[in-house]
Amino acid sequence: MAMSSESKQRLQEIHNDIQEMAGLVTKAIGRCIEALKNRDLKLAHKVIADDIAINKKRFTIEDKCIALMGAELLPANELRDMVSVLNITTELERVGDYAEGIAKIVVMIGDEPPLKPLIDIPRMAELTIEMIEKSIQAFRNRDVALAKHVVSMDNVVDGLYDQVFRELLTFMMVDPKTINRATRLIWVAHNLERAADRVTNICERVVFTVSGRMEDLEVSKY
């Protein structure tokens, strides 16, 4: 059973929308970390306000998927594609929420002096952005090998999070006056760690789209 040319065009449009949504999410992550590094409250508030666009994009994609599935009886592989899209938009929307959460933490920090130079947290953000971009590439190209590679990158993010946590815990133990500032940075790192976890869920949907099977892609920790 083949799809009509019109349905193929609508499916391509949905894939383009996913790409656009991922771009909005990666931009939000980059901006919230930039706001943190520069104590840029104006930029932080922009990230918070722009989260509405990410949410709206998710609902638009979902509406298009439902309309397409209702328009004709899709082949099994394309039906899996639609199911995966619905899940991927949910994961991307949650990553956007984590970026919004970091921006809100930046607002809480205000103009407090930095506790320490930010090295590992920006690296976590860079890796998360790379994971998002590669996971969407894997979905569009049905590239299971790339999806599994992205999942392995999550180990690096986890390792950085543990490093950040231990370092900030040491600050708090040595000087209790740093507890508030250290705790807020731990919240930032935790949001990035959770965002990367969400991306691994996207990668599992790549495997499902290709094979029709849900597979746990969790790999051994570093």
KESE-181456 format. One record per residue: residue in one letter; chain; x, y, z of N, C-alpha, C in turn. Coordinates in steps of 0.1 Angstrom, whole numbers, plus 5000, padded with zeros to 4 digits. Layout:
# residues N
> a_A_X_Y_Z_X_Y_Z_X_Y_Z
...
# end
This chain:
# residues 222
> m_A_5009_4988_5000_5000_5000_5000_5009_5012_5000
> a_A_5007_5021_4990_5016_5033_4989_5008_5045_4993
> m_A_5015_5055_4998_5009_5068_5002_5007_5076_4990
> s_A_4997_5084_4991_4994_5094_4980_5005_5104_4980
> s_A_5006_5111_4969_5017_5122_4968_5014_5133_4977
> e_A_5001_5136_4979_4997_5146_4989_5001_5143_5003
> s_A_4999_5130_5007_5003_5126_5020_5018_5126_5022
> k_A_5025_5122_5012_5040_5122_5013_5045_5137_5015
> q_A_5038_5146_5008_5042_5160_5010_5039_5165_5024
> r_A_5027_5161_5029_5024_5164_5043_5033_5158_5053
> l_A_5037_5146_5050_5047_5139_5059_5060_5147_5059
> q_A_5065_5151_5048_5077_5158_5047_5076_5172_5054
> e_A_5065_5178_5054_5062_5190_5061_5063_5188_5076
> i_A_5058_5177_5081_5059_5173_5095_5074_5171_5099
> h_A_5081_5165_5091_5096_5163_5094_5103_5176_5094
> n_A_5099_5185_5085_5105_5198_5085_5102_5206_5098
> d_A_5089_5204_5103_5085_5210_5115_5093_5205_5127
> i_A_5096_5192_5127_5104_5186_5138_5118_5192_5138
> q_A_5123_5194_5126_5136_5200_5125_5136_5214_5131
> e_A_5125_5222_5127_5124_5235_5132_5122_5236_5147
> m_A_5114_5227_5153_5112_5226_5167_5125_5223_5174
> a_A_5133_5214_5169_5146_5211_5175_5155_5223_5175
> g_A_5154_5231_5164_5162_5243_5164_5158_5253_5174
> l_A_5145_5254_5177_5141_5263_5187_5146_5258_5201
> v_A_5146_5245_5203_5150_5240_5216_5165_5242_5218
> t_A_5173_5239_5208_5188_5240_5209_5191_5255_5211
> k_A_5184_5264_5205_5186_5278_5207_5183_5282_5221
> a_A_5173_5277_5227_5169_5280_5240_5180_5275_5250
> i_A_5185_5263_5248_5196_5258_5256_5208_5267_5255
> g_A_5212_5271_5243_5224_5279_5242_5222_5293_5248
> r_A_5210_5298_5247_5208_5312_5252_5207_5312_5267
> c_A_5201_5301_5273_5200_5301_5288_5214_5300_5294
> i_A_5223_5293_5288_5236_5291_5293_5244_5304_5291
> e_A_5242_5311_5280_5248_5324_5277_5243_5334_5288
> a_A_5230_5334_5291_5225_5342_5301_5231_5340_5315
> l_A_5234_5327_5318_5240_5323_5330_5254_5329_5331
> k_A_5262_5327_5321_5276_5331_5321_5277_5346_5322
> n_A_5268_5353_5315_5269_5368_5314_5260_5375_5324
> r_A_5253_5367_5332_5243_5373_5341_5233_5383_5334
> d_A_5229_5378_5322_5221_5386_5313_5206_5382_5316
> l_A_5200_5390_5325_5186_5388_5329_5176_5390_5318
> k_A_5179_5400_5309_5171_5403_5298_5170_5390_5288
> l_A_5181_5384_5286_5181_5372_5277_5174_5361_5284
> a_A_5176_5359_5297_5169_5349_5305_5154_5350_5304
> h_A_5149_5362_5305_5135_5365_5304_5130_5362_5290
> k_A_5139_5364_5280_5135_5361_5266_5133_5346_5264
> v_A_5143_5338_5270_5142_5323_5269_5129_5319_5275
> i_A_5125_5325_5287_5113_5321_5294_5101_5324_5285
> a_A_5101_5336_5279_5089_5340_5270_5088_5331_5258
> d_A_5100_5328_5252_5100_5321_5239_5096_5306_5241
> d_A_5095_5301_5253_5091_5287_5255_5077_5285_5250
> i_A_5069_5296_5249_5056_5295_5244_5056_5290_5229
> a_A_5066_5295_5222_5067_5291_5208_5070_5276_5206
> i_A_5078_5271_5215_5082_5257_5215_5069_5248_5218
> n_A_5062_5252_5228_5049_5245_5231_5039_5246_5219
> k_A_5038_5257_5213_5029_5259_5202_5033_5250_5190
> k_A_5046_5249_5188_5051_5241_5177_5047_5226_5179
> r_A_5049_5222_5192_5045_5208_5195_5031_5205_5191
> f_A_5022_5214_5196_5008_5212_5193_5004_5212_5178
> t_A_5011_5221_5171_5009_5222_5157_5013_5209_5150
> i_A_5024_5204_5154_5029_5191_5148_5019_5180_5151
> e_A_5015_5179_5164_5005_5169_5168_4992_5170_5159
> d_A_4988_5182_5157_4975_5183_5149_4977_5178_5135
> k_A_4989_5181_5129_4992_5177_5116_4993_5161_5115
> c_A_4999_5155_5125_5000_5141_5126_4986_5134_5126
> i_A_4978_5140_5135_4964_5134_5136_4956_5136_5123
> a_A_4958_5147_5117_4951_5150_5104_4956_5140_5094
> l_A_4969_5138_5093_4974_5129_5083_4970_5114_5085
> m_A_4970_5110_5098_4966_5096_5101_4951_5094_5098
> g_A_4943_5105_5099_4929_5104_5097_4925_5105_5082
> a_A_4935_5110_5074_4932_5112_5060_4932_5100_5052
> e_A_4941_5090_5055_4942_5078_5048_4948_5067_5056
> l_A_4946_5055_5052_4952_5043_5059_4967_5043_5056
> l_A_4976_5046_5065_4990_5047_5063_4997_5033_5063
> p_A_5007_5031_5055_5015_5019_5056_5021_5018_5070
> a_A_5024_5006_5074_5029_5003_5087_5041_5012_5091
> n_A_5051_5013_5082_5063_5021_5085_5060_5035_5086
> e_A_5051_5041_5078_5047_5055_5080_5039_5057_5092
> l_A_5031_5047_5096_5023_5049_5109_5033_5049_5121
> r_A_5043_5041_5120_5053_5041_5131_5060_5055_5131
> d_A_5062_5060_5119_5068_5073_5118_5060_5084_5126
> m_A_5047_5083_5123_5038_5093_5130_5038_5091_5145
> v_A_5037_5079_5149_5037_5076_5164_5050_5081_5170
> s_A_5061_5079_5163_5074_5084_5168_5075_5099_5168
> v_A_5069_5106_5158_5069_5120_5158_5061_5126_5170
> l_A_5050_5119_5173_5042_5124_5185_5050_5123_5198
> n_A_5058_5112_5199_5067_5111_5211_5079_5120_5211
> i_A_5085_5122_5199_5096_5131_5198_5093_5145_5201
> t_A_5081_5150_5197_5077_5163_5200_5075_5165_5215
> t_A_5070_5155_5222_5069_5155_5236_5083_5157_5243
> e_A_5092_5149_5238_5106_5149_5244_5112_5163_5242
> l_A_5111_5168_5230_5117_5181_5227_5110_5192_5235
> e_A_5097_5191_5237_5090_5201_5245_5095_5201_5260
> r_A_5098_5189_5265_5103_5188_5278_5117_5194_5279
> v_A_5125_5191_5269_5139_5197_5269_5138_5213_5269
> g_A_5128_5218_5261_5126_5232_5262_5122_5237_5276
> d_A_5114_5229_5283_5111_5232_5297_5123_5233_5306
> y_A_5133_5224_5303_5145_5224_5311_5153_5237_5308
> a_A_5153_5241_5296_5160_5254_5292_5153_5265_5299
> e_A_5140_5265_5299_5132_5276_5305_5135_5276_5320
> g_A_5136_5264_5326_5139_5263_5340_5153_5269_5344
> i_A_5163_5266_5335_5176_5272_5337_5175_5287_5337
> a_A_5167_5292_5327_5166_5307_5326_5159_5313_5339
> k_A_5150_5306_5344_5144_5310_5357_5154_5310_5368
> i_A_5163_5301_5368_5174_5300_5378_5183_5312_5377
> v_A_5186_5316_5364_5194_5328_5361_5188_5340_5367
> v_A_5174_5341_5366_5167_5352_5372_5168_5352_5387
> m_A_5168_5340_5393_5169_5339_5407_5183_5343_5412
> i_A_5193_5340_5404_5207_5343_5408_5209_5358_5407
> g_A_5203_5364_5397_5204_5379_5396_5218_5383_5393
> d_A_5223_5393_5401_5236_5399_5399_5246_5393_5409
> e_A_5243_5382_5415_5252_5376_5425_5266_5373_5418
> p_A_5277_5375_5425_5290_5372_5418_5291_5357_5416
> p_A_5298_5354_5405_5300_5339_5402_5307_5332_5413
> l_A_5303_5320_5415_5309_5312_5425_5323_5306_5420
> k_A_5323_5303_5407_5335_5298_5401_5334_5299_5386
> p_A_5345_5299_5379_5344_5299_5364_5335_5287_5359
> l_A_5327_5290_5349_5318_5280_5344_5325_5273_5332
> i_A_5328_5260_5334_5335_5252_5324_5327_5240_5320
> d_A_5324_5232_5330_5317_5219_5328_5303_5221_5324
> i_A_5296_5231_5330_5282_5233_5327_5280_5237_5312
> p_A_5288_5247_5307_5287_5250_5293_5290_5238_5284
> r_A_5299_5230_5288_5303_5218_5281_5291_5208_5280
> m_A_5284_5207_5292_5272_5198_5292_5262_5204_5282
> a_A_5260_5217_5282_5250_5223_5272_5254_5220_5258
> e_A_5267_5222_5255_5272_5219_5241_5269_5205_5237
> l_A_5272_5196_5246_5270_5182_5243_5255_5179_5241
> t_A_5246_5185_5249_5232_5183_5248_5227_5188_5235
> i_A_5231_5200_5231_5227_5205_5218_5232_5196_5207
> e_A_5244_5191_5207_5249_5182_5197_5241_5169_5197
> m_A_5237_5164_5208_5229_5152_5209_5215_5154_5202
> i_A_5209_5166_5205_5196_5169_5199_5197_5169_5184
> e_A_5207_5176_5179_5209_5178_5164_5211_5164_5158
> k_A_5220_5156_5164_5223_5143_5158_5211_5133_5159
> s_A_5203_5134_5170_5192_5125_5171_5181_5128_5161
> i_A_5179_5141_5158_5170_5145_5147_5175_5140_5134
> q_A_5188_5142_5132_5194_5137_5119_5192_5122_5118
> a_A_5194_5115_5129_5192_5100_5129_5178_5097_5125
> f_A_5168_5104_5131_5154_5101_5128_5151_5104_5113
> r_A_5155_5115_5108_5152_5118_5094_5159_5108_5084
> n_A_5171_5103_5088_5178_5094_5079_5176_5080_5082
> r_A_5168_5077_5093_5166_5063_5097_5179_5056_5100
> d_A_5188_5064_5107_5202_5060_5110_5203_5054_5124
> v_A_5201_5041_5126_5201_5035_5139_5215_5036_5145
> a_A_5225_5034_5137_5239_5035_5143_5242_5049_5149
> l_A_5237_5059_5142_5239_5073_5147_5231_5075_5160
> a_A_5219_5069_5160_5211_5070_5172_5218_5064_5184
> k_A_5224_5052_5182_5231_5045_5193_5243_5053_5197
> h_A_5250_5060_5188_5261_5068_5191_5257_5080_5200
> v_A_5246_5086_5197_5241_5097_5205_5238_5092_5219
> v_A_5233_5081_5221_5230_5075_5234_5243_5074_5242
> s_A_5254_5069_5235_5267_5068_5242_5272_5082_5247
> m_A_5268_5092_5240_5273_5106_5244_5267_5110_5257
> d_A_5255_5104_5261_5249_5107_5274_5258_5103_5285
> n_A_5266_5093_5284_5276_5090_5294_5285_5101_5298
> v_A_5289_5108_5287_5298_5120_5290_5291_5131_5297
> v_A_5278_5133_5294_5271_5143_5301_5269_5139_5315
> d_A_5266_5126_5318_5264_5121_5331_5277_5123_5339
> g_A_5288_5120_5333_5301_5122_5340_5304_5136_5343
> l_A_5301_5145_5334_5303_5160_5337_5294_5164_5349
> y_A_5281_5159_5349_5272_5162_5360_5277_5158_5373
> d_A_5282_5145_5374_5288_5140_5386_5300_5149_5391
> q_A_5308_5153_5381_5319_5161_5384_5315_5175_5390
> v_A_5305_5181_5383_5300_5194_5388_5294_5192_5402
> f_A_5286_5182_5404_5280_5180_5417_5290_5178_5428
> r_A_5301_5170_5426_5311_5168_5436_5318_5181_5439
> e_A_5322_5189_5429_5329_5201_5431_5321_5211_5438
> l_A_5308_5213_5435_5300_5222_5442_5297_5218_5456
> l_A_5296_5205_5458_5294_5200_5472_5306_5203_5480
> t_A_5318_5203_5475_5330_5206_5482_5330_5221_5486
> f_A_5325_5230_5477_5324_5244_5480_5315_5246_5492
> m_A_5304_5239_5492_5294_5240_5503_5300_5236_5516
> m_A_5307_5225_5516_5313_5219_5528_5324_5228_5534
> v_A_5332_5234_5525_5343_5243_5529_5337_5256_5534
> d_A_5327_5262_5528_5322_5275_5531_5307_5275_5530
> p_A_5299_5273_5541_5285_5273_5541_5278_5285_5534
> k_A_5286_5296_5534_5280_5308_5527_5278_5306_5512
> t_A_5284_5296_5507_5282_5294_5492_5271_5284_5489
> i_A_5264_5280_5499_5253_5270_5497_5243_5274_5487
> n_A_5238_5286_5488_5227_5291_5478_5232_5291_5464
> r_A_5244_5297_5462_5249_5298_5449_5253_5284_5443
> a_A_5259_5276_5451_5262_5263_5446_5250_5254_5443
> t_A_5240_5255_5451_5228_5248_5449_5221_5251_5436
> r_A_5221_5264_5433_5215_5269_5420_5223_5263_5408
> l_A_5236_5263_5409_5243_5257_5398_5241_5242_5397
> i_A_5239_5236_5408_5236_5221_5407_5222_5219_5400
> w_A_5213_5228_5403_5200_5228_5396_5202_5229_5381
> v_A_5210_5238_5377_5213_5241_5363_5219_5228_5356
> a_A_5229_5222_5363_5235_5210_5358_5225_5198_5357
> h_A_5217_5198_5367_5207_5187_5368_5197_5188_5356
> n_A_5193_5200_5353_5184_5202_5341_5190_5198_5328
> l_A_5203_5201_5327_5210_5197_5315_5212_5181_5314
> e_A_5214_5175_5326_5215_5161_5326_5202_5154_5322
> r_A_5191_5160_5327_5178_5154_5324_5175_5157_5309
> a_A_5179_5168_5304_5176_5171_5290_5183_5161_5281
> a_A_5195_5157_5284_5203_5147_5277_5196_5134_5277
> d_A_5190_5131_5289_5183_5118_5291_5171_5118_5281
> r_A_5164_5129_5280_5153_5130_5271_5157_5127_5256
> v_A_5169_5131_5253_5173_5129_5239_5175_5114_5236
> t_A_5180_5107_5247_5181_5092_5245_5168_5086_5242
> n_A_5157_5092_5247_5144_5086_5244_5140_5089_5229
> i_A_5145_5100_5224_5143_5103_5209_5150_5092_5201
> c_A_5162_5088_5206_5170_5078_5198_5163_5065_5198
> e_A_5157_5061_5209_5149_5049_5210_5138_5049_5200
> r_A_5132_5060_5197_5121_5061_5188_5127_5060_5173
> v_A_5139_5063_5171_5146_5061_5158_5146_5046_5156
> v_A_5150_5038_5165_5150_5023_5164_5136_5018_5162
> f_A_5127_5023_5169_5113_5019_5167_5108_5021_5153
> t_A_5111_5033_5148_5106_5037_5135_5112_5027_5124
> v_A_5124_5024_5126_5131_5015_5116_5127_5000_5118
> s_A_5126_4995_5130_5124_4981_5132_5110_4977_5137
> g_A_5103_4987_5142_5090_4983_5148_5091_4978_5162
> r_A_5103_4978_5168_5105_4973_5182_5110_4984_5190
> m_A_5105_4985_5203_5110_4994_5213_5122_4987_5219
> e_A_5134_4994_5219_5146_4988_5224_5152_4998_5234
> d_A_5156_4992_5246_5163_5000_5256_5177_5002_5251
> l_A_5181_5015_5248_5194_5018_5243_5204_5022_5254
> e_A_5200_5021_5266_5209_5025_5277_5222_5017_5276
> v_A_5233_5025_5276_5246_5018_5275_5253_5019_5289
> s_A_5264_5011_5290_5272_5010_5303_5277_5024_5306
> k_A_5276_5027_5319_5281_5040_5324_5296_5040_5323
> y_A_5301_5053_5321_5315_5055_5321_5322_5048_5332
# end
